[in-house]
């Protein structure tokens, strides 16, 4: 098995090696793997075992990450590896994130090859997604460096469960991120995810206060777990107070999966209610996902309230913006990373074989 050297770890007095990438702080003896599965103690050092290997490559619409204010309508080359540093019982990508089989990583590509293919296929960005990129941060960082050489942006889709030093090293190479804020109680994070809320909030504050990374937030609403008005009130008020009213927030519908098969699908009415709570508390851009809701998927000017970006699933319709994000009706500049014109990729999803010539 090929391995790659890593930086964030230290040796303990008893001879074990502690991984310092995330707050889980796995303490490993020789040959042991962390909970994430892809970081291991080999020769008295933490190594990455999934560098250059992926569970697959695919071109998606950027809105699927989801990012609604970052290069709308453009294609993004997406890939992930295996494993995860959280243990969410409801994981929607469990076949990859919970995999402990290296055979899952059937595809391979160097960072240079990823950048070249993204450029050749017309992608404006590369997304590190499907499982959390912080556990394969060395691979993601090297890919981001190569992508920037070709004017291709890098997007991190992450739960934000990370320690301060590696967080700084990781996000200095990212252009955009979607952070999965799984709930707004420590109970939920401890009981259902095996993590803690405070570390994720620290990441959100770091992104807002100390970086220029464009970021949006997603919360998967699970019936009777994190969808109460009380919790939605607390979460959205915290976002407004600490991150500001212009952070896009996505509420997504849960479907039974992995180890949470006893819960029903999230009703569309729950997403609509959550969106209303968030907007009443001052958030300007609140979206619904995993349901067909053109109103909840579209973007509205926070000043004149007119629709400026129409979305139906991942298909863009009306575009009432000018000058890279200025409302055509009232001149308000929407916070965003927009180009002069939107892309036209649409809802397509195209698998990519790295072995082919492009």
C-alpha angles and dihedrals in degrees: 000000000000114000135193127214119248134198110210108081140083138202120252126218092254092057097257120125120232120213110222100190097098137016091259087081096197111208109210137189121211111301096012124127126217122244087266087063096216100074114070144168108253120165092349095305136091111252133182112238099188102056111142094005127105143182087232145308126247139168111232137172110267088235089069093068078054106251116142099169100045118084095323118216095016128126121248126198105229131195142153139180129219134289135030138224093226127063103215111178091210097051110161093197097042094138088069107021094046096039117122094181119098088206085076086072095072097150129063137192137161119234089252092052092049092053092046094050092046089053094045092050094049097249116159092201147013120228126208099209148122088076126025113285094209089079090056094034095140091058092044094048094049090049092049091052091053092045093053089056087063096041093254118141126228124228125195119203102194146152088228093232098145143124120252102251099048088039090060092047092048102046096045085075096045126092098189140008142188111210118204106223096190098190141326103249131080087222092064094046093047098042102037106022106028092232141084134262097219093066091053093049088051089056092051091050090048092052092048100043105030109030143050092224112135106230140179131187131232128195121187106213114219118192112257093355109076105348103090119125089238093058093041090051092051094046098047093045089052091051093050094045098045106024102025136245096282100066106114111236123198123199110199131194119246123225123192110270146145108356097347103073095132095074123086124235115276111264115236087236090065091057091048091050092049091049091052092050091050094049092046088055091055108268110142101198117043123159139187123221142189089032133080102257114140091180094051092044097052129087123239130195108254091217108044095018093225120141110259101170120034117203131183106184101309096335118106119218127164114026112194099171133106137182094030099308108350117138108248091213104050107004097245112154110230115217104249150106099255131161124218091268131019121250122254102217094119124184097324121136114195124182114223126215108207091201093067124088116248 
